[in-house]
């Protein structure tokens, strides 16, 4: 199945190819790859939190909602939803707290 947690890869592929044919850029404002990068970042952050919560010293800790932040990338700015834990001990490595750019 190509649909994972609300992201339809087949639909993304279809739309991306259509936009490429129309001359839309891969990078910049309204970039083709921005939605895919957003999905990958969010999945990675969820995975990091899963790993954090699975450690023995976090047995009483659990997920505690989501927050969002705007992140500047080579593909334009994207709104990323980041997971939080109840104790506030989760320190993501993929997109650290207070970091708002992926451009280096």
Secondary structure, DSSP 8 states (H G I E B T S, - for coil): --EETTEEHHHHHHHHHHHHHTT--SSSTT-SSHHHHHHHHHHHHHHHHHHHHTSGGGTT--EEEEEEEEEEETTEEEEEEEEEETTS----STT-TT--B---
